[in-house]
Amino acid sequence: MRILLTGCAGFVGWKTAELLLDQGYQVTGIDNLNDRYDCRLKTWRLDQLQPRKGYTFQKCDIEDCAAMEQLFGANAFDAVINLAAQSGVRASVENPLVYFGTNAVGNLNVLECMRRHAIEKYVLASTSSLYAGQDMPFQESLPVNKPISPYAASKKAAEAMAFTYHHLYGIDVSILRYFTAYGPAGRPDMAPLRFVHRIDRGKPITLYGDGSQSRDFTYIDDIANGTLSALRKVGFEIINLGGGRDPISINRLIRRLENLLGKKAMLDQKPFLKVDMLHTWADISKARSLLGWKPKTTFEEGTRNLVDWYLAEREWARQLEF
């Protein structure tokens, strides 16, 4: 199969591209390489992919209608995995227009290109942030109609438009709600890598609230495996990809990283932010039954892999801007 993978320089995009190539897919990766966070990390990820057989990269923005039409016209894609997104809850409050541009309008551009070029399979990355205020563990059937951040609202819009194109044009859609992906070469705006970096450098961690808030951390390889599994024909389905175990508190994460690095964290405690969720926890029974997927990597293994990667890449990773 020939796959168009958007957001291939991103955290989930990079690892998904690796897995697709390992399994013999032809992958065209696109990314606009924006400066949402330090591009040296995106460049490092792309450098891991560039030598691979079956992989081509093109700098392209999914908001650019003309460029996307040219891309689709020049290639015979069998499926699209759309991982291009403006991510992060807190930053979305500061710049909601940028988030809706990529996450909603960009998503629509992709769907329009698929319609015009008769591409039948679409995998869309969504978010656990939609479940704010719901009972845990979160099930896909919950009514997620009250997003508490522009980021979550933009992803809800993307999900709704994907259903519209399924209904009108028969596009087969798998929507994946990711739960806190972490691991080597992760996003520097998320707690795991940011905390490793700051503990290692002896700089304080900004902690919003008392640290009792928790997340259903999901290792990046497991997220990528689930994304690949979602290429199968499902009709229209929304599927959680999460750790599926008891959520991990931020305090526990900090203690674990302190032990792995052999250094004590300094904390700069601030009030809890209204835009954040207190806890996340995925019900992953649907992913098990529909995709045959379950996470394999424990929190202990995953955090060890993250710290090992950081220490191995420390010479340049310590220079990253967080």
TORKOL-4160 file (C-alpha; in steps of 0.2 Angstrom, whole numbers, padded with zeros to 4 digits, m for minus):
322
<pt num="1" X="0000" Y="0000" Z="0000"/>
<pt num="2" X="0005" Y="0018" Z="m0004"/>
<pt num="3" X="0002" Y="0029" Z="0012"/>
<pt num="4" X="0001" Y="0048" Z="0013"/>
<pt num="5" X="0007" Y="0051" Z="0031"/>
<pt num="6" X="0004" Y="0069" Z="0037"/>
<pt num="7" X="0014" Y="0077" Z="0051"/>
<pt num="8" X="0028" Y="0064" Z="0049"/>
<pt num="9" X="0041" Y="0075" Z="0058"/>
<pt num="10" X="0030" Y="0075" Z="0073"/>
<pt num="11" X="0032" Y="0063" Z="0088"/>
<pt num="12" X="0018" Y="0050" Z="0083"/>
<pt num="13" X="0021" Y="0053" Z="0064"/>
<pt num="14" X="0039" Y="0049" Z="0065"/>
<pt num="15" X="0037" Y="0033" Z="0074"/>
<pt num="16" X="0022" Y="0028" Z="0064"/>
<pt num="17" X="0032" Y="0031" Z="0048"/>
<pt num="18" X="0046" Y="0019" Z="0055"/>
<pt num="19" X="0033" Y="0005" Z="0058"/>
<pt num="20" X="0025" Y="0007" Z="0041"/>
<pt num="21" X="0042" Y="0006" Z="0033"/>
<pt num="22" X="0047" Y="m0009" Z="0043"/>
<pt num="23" X="0031" Y="m0018" Z="0037"/>
<pt num="24" X="0034" Y="m0014" Z="0019"/>
<pt num="25" X="0023" Y="0000" Z="0015"/>
<pt num="26" X="0027" Y="0014" Z="0003"/>
<pt num="27" X="0026" Y="0030" Z="0013"/>
<pt num="28" X="0025" Y="0048" Z="0007"/>
<pt num="29" X="0028" Y="0059" Z="0022"/>
<pt num="30" X="0024" Y="0078" Z="0023"/>
<pt num="31" X="0026" Y="0091" Z="0037"/>
<pt num="32" X="0026" Y="0110" Z="0037"/>
<pt num="33" X="0041" Y="0110" Z="0050"/>
<pt num="34" X="0033" Y="0124" Z="0059"/>
<pt num="35" X="0041" Y="0132" Z="0075"/>
<pt num="36" X="0028" Y="0126" Z="0087"/>
<pt num="37" X="0043" Y="0118" Z="0096"/>
<pt num="38" X="0062" Y="0117" Z="0093"/>
<pt num="39" X="0064" Y="0111" Z="0075"/>
<pt num="40" X="0080" Y="0102" Z="0080"/>
<pt num="41" X="0070" Y="0088" Z="0087"/>
<pt num="42" X="0059" Y="0087" Z="0071"/>
<pt num="43" X="0075" Y="0087" Z="0061"/>
<pt num="44" X="0082" Y="0073" Z="0071"/>
<pt num="45" X="0067" Y="0062" Z="0068"/>
<pt num="46" X="0067" Y="0066" Z="0049"/>
<pt num="47" X="0085" Y="0061" Z="0049"/>
<pt num="48" X="0081" Y="0044" Z="0055"/>
<pt num="49" X="0068" Y="0041" Z="0041"/>
<pt num="50" X="0078" Y="0049" Z="0026"/>
<pt num="51" X="0089" Y="0034" Z="0022"/>
<pt num="52" X="0074" Y="0022" Z="0022"/>
<pt num="53" X="0069" Y="0013" Z="0007"/>
<pt num="54" X="0051" Y="0016" Z="0002"/>
<pt num="55" X="0051" Y="0033" Z="0010"/>
<pt num="56" X="0050" Y="0051" Z="0002"/>
<pt num="57" X="0048" Y="0067" Z="0011"/>
<pt num="58" X="0040" Y="0083" Z="0005"/>
<pt num="59" X="0038" Y="0100" Z="0015"/>
<pt num="60" X="0020" Y="0104" Z="0013"/>
<pt num="61" X="0006" Y="0111" Z="0024"/>
<pt num="62" X="m0011" Y="0103" Z="0024"/>
<pt num="63" X="m0019" Y="0121" Z="0025"/>
<pt num="64" X="m0012" Y="0124" Z="0007"/>
<pt num="65" X="m0025" Y="0119" Z="m0004"/>
<pt num="66" X="m0015" Y="0120" Z="m0020"/>
<pt num="67" X="0000" Y="0111" Z="m0014"/>
<pt num="68" X="m0011" Y="0097" Z="m0007"/>
<pt num="69" X="m0020" Y="0095" Z="m0024"/>
<pt num="70" X="m0004" Y="0094" Z="m0033"/>
<pt num="71" X="0002" Y="0081" Z="m0021"/>
<pt num="72" X="m0013" Y="0070" Z="m0023"/>
<pt num="73" X="m0013" Y="0072" Z="m0041"/>
<pt num="74" X="0005" Y="0066" Z="m0043"/>
<pt num="75" X="0003" Y="0051" Z="m0032"/>
<pt num="76" X="m0009" Y="0036" Z="m0031"/>
<pt num="77" X="m0012" Y="0034" Z="m0013"/>
<pt num="78" X="m0021" Y="0020" Z="m0006"/>
<pt num="79" X="m0024" Y="0028" Z="0011"/>
<pt num="80" X="m0021" Y="0043" Z="0021"/>
<pt num="81" X="m0015" Y="0044" Z="0040"/>
<pt num="82" X="m0018" Y="0062" Z="0045"/>
<pt num="83" X="m0007" Y="0066" Z="0060"/>
<pt num="84" X="m0003" Y="0084" Z="0056"/>
<pt num="85" X="m0010" Y="0095" Z="0070"/>
<pt num="86" X="m0007" Y="0109" Z="0081"/>
<pt num="87" X="m0006" Y="0100" Z="0098"/>
<pt num="88" X="m0006" Y="0105" Z="0116"/>
<pt num="89" X="m0020" Y="0111" Z="0127"/>
<pt num="90" X="m0012" Y="0126" Z="0135"/>
<pt num="91" X="m0005" Y="0134" Z="0119"/>
<pt num="92" X="m0022" Y="0133" Z="0111"/>
<pt num="93" X="m0029" Y="0146" Z="0123"/>
<pt num="94" X="m0016" Y="0158" Z="0117"/>
<pt num="95" X="m0018" Y="0156" Z="0098"/>
<pt num="96" X="m0035" Y="0147" Z="0095"/>
<pt num="97" X="m0035" Y="0153" Z="0076"/>
<pt num="98" X="m0019" Y="0143" Z="0072"/>
<pt num="99" X="m0027" Y="0128" Z="0080"/>
<pt num="100" X="m0043" Y="0128" Z="0070"/>
<pt num="101" X="m0033" Y="0132" Z="0054"/>
<pt num="102" X="m0023" Y="0116" Z="0055"/>
<pt num="103" X="m0034" Y="0104" Z="0065"/>
<pt num="104" X="m0051" Y="0109" Z="0057"/>
<pt num="105" X="m0048" Y="0117" Z="0040"/>
<pt num="106" X="m0032" Y="0107" Z="0036"/>
<pt num="107" X="m0042" Y="0091" Z="0040"/>
<pt num="108" X="m0056" Y="0097" Z="0028"/>
<pt num="109" X="m0043" Y="0100" Z="0014"/>
<pt num="110" X="m0037" Y="0082" Z="0016"/>
<pt num="111" X="m0054" Y="0075" Z="0015"/>
<pt num="112" X="m0058" Y="0085" Z="0000"/>
<pt num="113" X="m0042" Y="0079" Z="m0009"/>
<pt num="114" X="m0047" Y="0061" Z="m0004"/>
<pt num="115" X="m0065" Y="0064" Z="m0011"/>
<pt num="116" X="m0058" Y="0071" Z="m0028"/>
<pt num="117" X="m0046" Y="0057" Z="m0030"/>
<pt num="118" X="m0057" Y="0043" Z="m0024"/>
<pt num="119" X="m0046" Y="0037" Z="m0009"/>
<pt num="120" X="m0056" Y="0026" Z="0002"/>
<pt num="121" X="m0047" Y="0025" Z="0019"/>
<pt num="122" X="m0044" Y="0039" Z="0032"/>
<pt num="123" X="m0035" Y="0037" Z="0049"/>
<pt num="124" X="m0037" Y="0053" Z="0059"/>
<pt num="125" X="m0028" Y="0057" Z="0075"/>
<pt num="126" X="m0039" Y="0064" Z="0089"/>
<pt num="127" X="m0037" Y="0067" Z="0108"/>
<pt num="128" X="m0042" Y="0061" Z="0125"/>
<pt num="129" X="m0044" Y="0079" Z="0129"/>
<pt num="130" X="m0062" Y="0078" Z="0123"/>
<pt num="131" X="m0067" Y="0068" Z="0138"/>
<pt num="132" X="m0066" Y="0082" Z="0150"/>
<pt num="133" X="m0079" Y="0080" Z="0164"/>
<pt num="134" X="m0084" Y="0062" Z="0159"/>
<pt num="135" X="m0084" Y="0047" Z="0171"/>
<pt num="136" X="m0068" Y="0036" Z="0169"/>
<pt num="137" X="m0063" Y="0025" Z="0162"/>
<pt num="138" X="m0067" Y="0035" Z="0146"/>
<pt num="139" X="m0078" Y="0025" Z="0133"/>
<pt num="140" X="m0079" Y="0031" Z="0115"/>
<pt num="141" X="m0098" Y="0031" Z="0117"/>
<pt num="142" X="m0098" Y="0046" Z="0129"/>
<pt num="143" X="m0106" Y="0062" Z="0123"/>
<pt num="144" X="m0090" Y="0073" Z="0121"/>
<pt num="145" X="m0100" Y="0089" Z="0117"/>
<pt num="146" X="m0092" Y="0101" Z="0130"/>
<pt num="147" X="m0073" Y="0104" Z="0126"/>
<pt num="148" X="m0064" Y="0114" Z="0138"/>
<pt num="149" X="m0050" Y="0120" Z="0127"/>
<pt num="150" X="m0048" Y="0127" Z="0109"/>
<pt num="151" X="m0037" Y="0112" Z="0105"/>
<pt num="152" X="m0051" Y="0099" Z="0110"/>
<pt num="153" X="m0064" Y="0109" Z="0101"/>
<pt num="154" X="m0054" Y="0109" Z="0085"/>
<pt num="155" X="m0052" Y="0090" Z="0086"/>
<pt num="156" X="m0071" Y="0088" Z="0089"/>
<pt num="157" X="m0073" Y="0098" Z="0073"/>
<pt num="158" X="m0061" Y="0087" Z="0064"/>
<pt num="159" X="m0070" Y="0071" Z="0070"/>
<pt num="160" X="m0087" Y="0079" Z="0065"/>
<pt num="161" X="m0081" Y="0083" Z="0047"/>
<pt num="162" X="m0074" Y="0066" Z="0045"/>
<pt num="163" X="m0091" Y="0058" Z="0049"/>
<pt num="164" X="m0099" Y="0070" Z="0036"/>
<pt num="165" X="m0087" Y="0063" Z="0022"/>
<pt num="166" X="m0090" Y="0045" Z="0028"/>
<pt num="167" X="m0109" Y="0048" Z="0027"/>
<pt num="168" X="m0109" Y="0057" Z="0010"/>
<pt num="169" X="m0094" Y="0049" Z="0001"/>
<pt num="170" X="m0092" Y="0032" Z="0009"/>
<pt num="171" X="m0074" Y="0036" Z="0015"/>
<pt num="172" X="m0069" Y="0023" Z="0028"/>
<pt num="173" X="m0064" Y="0032" Z="0044"/>
<pt num="174" X="m0054" Y="0027" Z="0059"/>
<pt num="175" X="m0053" Y="0041" Z="0072"/>
<pt num="176" X="m0040" Y="0037" Z="0085"/>
<pt num="177" X="m0041" Y="0046" Z="0102"/>
<pt num="178" X="m0023" Y="0046" Z="0109"/>
<pt num="179" X="m0020" Y="0046" Z="0127"/>
<pt num="180" X="m0003" Y="0055" Z="0132"/>
<pt num="181" X="0010" Y="0048" Z="0121"/>
<pt num="182" X="0027" Y="0048" Z="0128"/>
<pt num="183" X="0044" Y="0040" Z="0124"/>
<pt num="184" X="0061" Y="0044" Z="0116"/>
<pt num="185" X="0061" Y="0060" Z="0105"/>
<pt num="186" X="0045" Y="0065" Z="0112"/>
<pt num="187" X="0037" Y="0082" Z="0112"/>
<pt num="188" X="0046" Y="0095" Z="0123"/>
<pt num="189" X="0030" Y="0103" Z="0128"/>
<pt num="190" X="0024" Y="0087" Z="0137"/>
<pt num="191" X="0029" Y="0083" Z="0154"/>
<pt num="192" X="0040" Y="0067" Z="0152"/>
<pt num="193" X="0053" Y="0074" Z="0141"/>
<pt num="194" X="0052" Y="0092" Z="0148"/>
<pt num="195" X="0054" Y="0085" Z="0166"/>
<pt num="196" X="0069" Y="0074" Z="0160"/>
<pt num="197" X="0077" Y="0089" Z="0153"/>
<pt num="198" X="0075" Y="0101" Z="0167"/>
<pt num="199" X="0079" Y="0088" Z="0181"/>
<pt num="200" X="0095" Y="0084" Z="0171"/>
<pt num="201" X="0100" Y="0102" Z="0170"/>
<pt num="202" X="0096" Y="0107" Z="0187"/>
<pt num="203" X="0082" Y="0118" Z="0183"/>
<pt num="204" X="0065" Y="0119" Z="0191"/>
<pt num="205" X="0050" Y="0110" Z="0185"/>
<pt num="206" X="0034" Y="0121" Z="0183"/>
<pt num="207" X="0020" Y="0110" Z="0192"/>
<pt num="208" X="0002" Y="0116" Z="0190"/>
<pt num="209" X="m0007" Y="0110" Z="0205"/>
<pt num="210" X="m0001" Y="0098" Z="0218"/>
<pt num="211" X="0004" Y="0084" Z="0206"/>
<pt num="212" X="m0010" Y="0072" Z="0211"/>
<pt num="213" X="m0017" Y="0074" Z="0193"/>
<pt num="214" X="m0015" Y="0059" Z="0183"/>
<pt num="215" X="m0013" Y="0053" Z="0165"/>
<pt num="216" X="m0015" Y="0037" Z="0155"/>
<pt num="217" X="0002" Y="0037" Z="0148"/>
<pt num="218" X="0004" Y="0027" Z="0132"/>
<pt num="219" X="0021" Y="0022" Z="0125"/>
<pt num="220" X="0025" Y="0029" Z="0108"/>
<pt num="221" X="0028" Y="0011" Z="0100"/>
<pt num="222" X="0011" Y="0006" Z="0106"/>
<pt num="223" X="0003" Y="0021" Z="0099"/>
<pt num="224" X="0011" Y="0018" Z="0082"/>
<pt num="225" X="0006" Y="0000" Z="0082"/>
<pt num="226" X="m0012" Y="0005" Z="0085"/>
<pt num="227" X="m0011" Y="0018" Z="0071"/>
<pt num="228" X="m0006" Y="0005" Z="0059"/>
<pt num="229" X="m0019" Y="m0007" Z="0065"/>
<pt num="230" X="m0032" Y="0006" Z="0061"/>
<pt num="231" X="m0029" Y="0005" Z="0042"/>
<pt num="232" X="m0041" Y="m0009" Z="0041"/>
<pt num="233" X="m0059" Y="m0007" Z="0035"/>
<pt num="234" X="m0070" Y="m0002" Z="0049"/>
<pt num="235" X="m0084" Y="0009" Z="0042"/>
<pt num="236" X="m0083" Y="0024" Z="0054"/>
<pt num="237" X="m0076" Y="0021" Z="0071"/>
<pt num="238" X="m0069" Y="0031" Z="0085"/>
<pt num="239" X="m0056" Y="0021" Z="0095"/>
<pt num="240" X="m0046" Y="0025" Z="0111"/>
<pt num="241" X="m0028" Y="0021" Z="0111"/>
<pt num="242" X="m0022" Y="0022" Z="0129"/>
<pt num="243" X="m0012" Y="0013" Z="0142"/>
<pt num="244" X="m0028" Y="0006" Z="0149"/>
<pt num="245" X="m0021" Y="0004" Z="0166"/>
<pt num="246" X="m0023" Y="0014" Z="0182"/>
<pt num="247" X="m0018" Y="0032" Z="0178"/>
<pt num="248" X="m0001" Y="0038" Z="0183"/>
<pt num="249" X="0000" Y="0053" Z="0194"/>
<pt num="250" X="0012" Y="0068" Z="0189"/>
<pt num="251" X="0020" Y="0065" Z="0207"/>
<pt num="252" X="0024" Y="0047" Z="0202"/>
<pt num="253" X="0031" Y="0052" Z="0186"/>
<pt num="254" X="0043" Y="0065" Z="0194"/>
<pt num="255" X="0049" Y="0052" Z="0207"/>
<pt num="256" X="0052" Y="0039" Z="0193"/>
<pt num="257" X="0062" Y="0051" Z="0183"/>
<pt num="258" X="0072" Y="0057" Z="0198"/>
<pt num="259" X="0077" Y="0039" Z="0202"/>
<pt num="260" X="0082" Y="0035" Z="0184"/>
<pt num="261" X="0093" Y="0051" Z="0182"/>
<pt num="262" X="0099" Y="0050" Z="0200"/>
<pt num="263" X="0095" Y="0069" Z="0203"/>
<pt num="264" X="0082" Y="0078" Z="0213"/>
<pt num="265" X="0069" Y="0088" Z="0205"/>
<pt num="266" X="0066" Y="0106" Z="0210"/>
<pt num="267" X="0048" Y="0111" Z="0209"/>
<pt num="268" X="0040" Y="0128" Z="0205"/>
<pt num="269" X="0022" Y="0125" Z="0210"/>
<pt num="270" X="0008" Y="0136" Z="0202"/>
<pt num="271" X="m0011" Y="0135" Z="0203"/>
<pt num="272" X="m0020" Y="0121" Z="0193"/>
<pt num="273" X="m0025" Y="0128" Z="0176"/>
<pt num="274" X="m0043" Y="0128" Z="0172"/>
<pt num="275" X="m0040" Y="0122" Z="0154"/>
<pt num="276" X="m0031" Y="0106" Z="0160"/>
<pt num="277" X="m0040" Y="0089" Z="0164"/>
<pt num="278" X="m0038" Y="0082" Z="0182"/>
<pt num="279" X="m0037" Y="0064" Z="0176"/>
<pt num="280" X="m0037" Y="0053" Z="0160"/>
<pt num="281" X="m0040" Y="0035" Z="0159"/>
<pt num="282" X="m0045" Y="0025" Z="0143"/>
<pt num="283" X="m0057" Y="0011" Z="0141"/>
<pt num="284" X="m0047" Y="0001" Z="0127"/>
<pt num="285" X="m0059" Y="m0014" Z="0125"/>
<pt num="286" X="m0065" Y="m0007" Z="0108"/>
<pt num="287" X="m0047" Y="m0006" Z="0102"/>
<pt num="288" X="m0044" Y="m0024" Z="0108"/>
<pt num="289" X="m0060" Y="m0031" Z="0099"/>
<pt num="290" X="m0059" Y="m0021" Z="0083"/>
<pt num="291" X="m0041" Y="m0019" Z="0080"/>
<pt num="292" X="m0033" Y="m0034" Z="0090"/>
<pt num="293" X="m0023" Y="m0020" Z="0099"/>
<pt num="294" X="m0017" Y="m0018" Z="0117"/>
<pt num="295" X="m0002" Y="m0009" Z="0124"/>
<pt num="296" X="0013" Y="m0019" Z="0128"/>
<pt num="297" X="0025" Y="m0007" Z="0136"/>
<pt num="298" X="0024" Y="m0004" Z="0155"/>
<pt num="299" X="0027" Y="0013" Z="0162"/>
<pt num="300" X="0043" Y="0007" Z="0170"/>
<pt num="301" X="0050" Y="0001" Z="0153"/>
<pt num="302" X="0044" Y="0016" Z="0144"/>
<pt num="303" X="0052" Y="0029" Z="0156"/>
<pt num="304" X="0068" Y="0019" Z="0156"/>
<pt num="305" X="0068" Y="0020" Z="0137"/>
<pt num="306" X="0065" Y="0039" Z="0137"/>
<pt num="307" X="0079" Y="0042" Z="0149"/>
<pt num="308" X="0091" Y="0031" Z="0140"/>
<pt num="309" X="0087" Y="0040" Z="0124"/>
<pt num="310" X="0090" Y="0057" Z="0132"/>
<pt num="311" X="0107" Y="0052" Z="0139"/>
<pt num="312" X="0113" Y="0044" Z="0123"/>
<pt num="313" X="0108" Y="0060" Z="0114"/>
<pt num="314" X="0112" Y="0072" Z="0128"/>
<pt num="315" X="0126" Y="0082" Z="0119"/>
<pt num="316" X="0113" Y="0090" Z="0108"/>
<pt num="317" X="0097" Y="0086" Z="0117"/>
<pt num="318" X="0103" Y="0097" Z="0132"/>
<pt num="319" X="0103" Y="0112" Z="0120"/>
<pt num="320" X="0084" Y="0110" Z="0115"/>
<pt num="321" X="0073" Y="0125" Z="0120"/>
<pt num="322" X="0059" Y="0120" Z="0131"/>
